[in-house]
Amino acid sequence: MTASADKPVKIFQLAKQLNISHRDIIDFLKSEGIEASLNKALEPETRAIVLKRFAEDVKKADNLMVQREYKRIAEEERRKIENKKK
């Protein structure tokens, strides 16, 4: 992440970094009793709570992207081989 762990970061910036909806972060924080809005700066402690909550979601999304890329590369290689046979 580009923001330092000891500096506040705005919710919309964190959502962008994590590739998740800012609405998900806001809803989560509100469910935890933490005041939240799009431009609110999150202190490091609150940011850590958000990262812990969404870490698994981010990891799953990253894994899915990697799998799709491998599939795309394999399909590209298959097409190259088929074209050489013709």
N, C-alpha and C positions, 0 to 999 in steps of 0.2 A: 504494500500500500504506500501511497505517496505521502500521506499525512503521518506526522510523528505520533507515536503512541501516547505521548504526554501532553499533546495539544488538543483542544476541543475540535471536533469536526461536525459539520452540519449534516443533518439526516439525509438530505438529498445527495450529498457528496458520498456518504457512506453507502447509500443504496446503489449508487452508480459503481462504486468500487467493487461491491459484492455482486453486482449484476442481479439485483432483486428490486422489487417495487418499494418505493419509499412508503407507500401505504401499508405494506406488510410490517415495516419497522414501526411506524406510528401506531398501528393497531396493537402490535405486541407490547410496546412500551406502555400504552394506555391500559392494557390488560394487567400490567404489572404495577399499575398505580403511579406511573411516571409521566409527567406532563410532556407532551410531544406535539410538534408541528413541523411542517416542511423545512423551515429555515432555522429551527432551533439547533443550537450548537450542543453537542453531546460531550459531557466531561469524560475523561478517560475511564472512570468506573462504569458509567452507563454504556459507553462504547463497548467495553469488555463484555457486558451482559448481552448486548446485541450480537456481538461476534460469536459468543458461545451458543446462543440460540440458533443462529442461522449458519453456523459452520458446516453442519452436516448437509444442509440444503445446497450450499455453495459447492461442497465437495461432490455431491451427486450430479449437479449441473456440469461441473468440470469434467467428470468422468463420462457423462453422456456426450459432451462435445468431442472428447478424445475418441470415443467409440465411433461417432459419426465420421470423423476425419479418417480413421483407419479404414472404414468401410468405403469411403469415397476414393481413397488411394488404391485400395484393392480393386475396385471397379475400374478405375483408370488404367491400371496395369493389365487387367483382363482384356480391356478394349484394345490396348496396344498390341497384345499378343494375337488377338483375333485379326487385327488389321495386317499384321506381318504374315499371317497364314494365307491371306487372300492374294 
